Amino acid sequence: MLAEIITIGDEILIGQIVDSNSAFIAKELNKIGVSVYQITSVQDDQTHILKALSEAEANADIVILTGGLGPTKDDITKKTIAEYFDDTLIENTSVRKNIEHIWNVFVKKPLKQVNIDQALVPSKADVLMNKYGSAPGMWLEKENTVFISLPGVPYEMKALMEDEVIPKLRTRFKFPYIAHKTFLTYGLGESVLAERIETFENELPYFIKLAYLPSLGRVRLRLSAKGEDKHTIETEMRKQTDILLPQISDVFVGFEDDLSIEAVLGKHLTQLNKSVATAESCTGGLIAERFTANPGASKYFKGSIVSYTKETKVNLLKVSEELIDDHSVVSAQVAEAMASNALTLLNVDYAIATTGNAGPTKDDTAEDLGVVYIAVATKEKVYSEQFSFGNHRIKVINKAANKAFEMLQKEILKK
């Protein structure tokens, strides 16, 4: 079964925003066995949208549109869909009540006609109620093609996909059984890893595929199986997992299950009833940001000290000024002091610290650009490792954050 995704909005085409919606939709469709045939971005232009709809209908069984459902004059998706289906717009009572509720409880300003008009939907559409916004989703069918229109606001679109679209698609169509298993590895490049497990990959059953997903110091290996018989799929996936694990045991840090490593760490820490904090210099709070992006992070993440300067390291983190003068801010000794002091100051079970030269200048250190020291402290010990991540600032910062998560993961798995 094939799908096409159409994103609507000039802001995407001029590079003002990044189209993250298509990636999320494609991922959710893939989980249920729908392959995305094409992703198209179009202007807020009726002729352009009509052309895209016509072409998508010829290509796909499912067409999902995002964007163009707001209250402003350039949001023309609903009117264009109505024209495409030779339909008219009518007010939907449930959507009207939802809009009034949002304005009464959250906006607390007079409801204008332009907002009320968001309750207008094509008469042939099934409404997908938007719990987090005023623009509803819409489901229409033409011949053998399903058309789904969703708001472009990412959190609204995601909720509609998960709560409305995927369940309705499962009811409407029969999909194959799909299973994924993602192995998270650190410390070995994609090409070296591929060479190591080449025989394993070549001997996989025809219905199981292996994908390499590299990203700055880590490689995810994803096994994907598709078929009609659930028992056969699950049995074979367990068998292939048992074959693969011994071949990557030195770089394997856990199963990802579609979660980021920081989310996986959060699950481990929650299960162990342990806590973590960070003391960041060159990563500038990125590790803390990635931890706190996950719901429920306050159960295990207690805080961060972003000690970007020598003065902050001394005054807030209580790192000895003499230690810094003797070894410089980019050193194993300072990284370990940062981690140990963060552990004590924030009263946690684990602490991570980073200090390094992200560039473009070396400042007052003797270390080369790209050199980063990362330390992990527990209540029993503290240790650090030195890394060289190259001379591109963003690359250095992101690789340092990834490596910090890897080091913490390995320490937690020792328990």
Sequence and secondary structure as in RCSB ss.txt:
>XXXX:A:sequence
MLAEIITIGDEILIGQIVDSNSAFIAKELNKIGVSVYQITSVQDDQTHILKALSEAEANADIVILTGGLGPTKDD
ITKKTIAEYFDDTLIENTSVRKNIEHIWNVFVKKPLKQVNIDQALVPSKADVLMNKYGSAPGMWLEKENTVFISL
PGVPYEMKALMEDEVIPKLRTRFKFPYIAHKTFLTYGLGESVLAERIETFENELPYFIKLAYLPSLGRVRLRLSA
KGEDKHTIETEMRKQTDILLPQISDVFVGFEDDLSIEAVLGKHLTQLNKSVATAESCTGGLIAERFTANPGASKY
FKGSIVSYTKETKVNLLKVSEELIDDHSVVSAQVAEAMASNALTLLNVDYAIATTGNAGPTKDDTAEDLGVVYIA
VATKEKVYSEQFSFGNHRIKVINKAANKAFEMLQKEILKK
>XXXX:A:secstr
 EEEEEEE HHHHTTSS  HHHHHHHHHHHHTT EEEEEEEE S HHHHHHHHHHHHHH SEEEEES  SSSTT 
 HHHHHHHHTT  EEE HHHHHHHHHHIIIII S   HHHHGGGEEETT EEE  TTSSS EEEEEETTEEEEEE
 SSHHHHHHHIIIIIHHHHHHHS   EEEEEEEEEESS HHHHHHHTHHHHHTS TTEEEEEEEETTEEEEEEEE
EES HHHHHHHHHHHHHHHGGGSTTTEEEE TT  HHHHHHHHHHHHT  EEEEESTTTTHHHHHHHTSTTGGGT
EEEEEE  SHHHHHHTS   HHHHHHH SSSHHHHHHHHHHHHHHTT SEEEEEEE  SS  TT SS TTEEEEE
EE SS EEEEEEE  S HHHHHHHHHHHHHHHHHHHHHT 
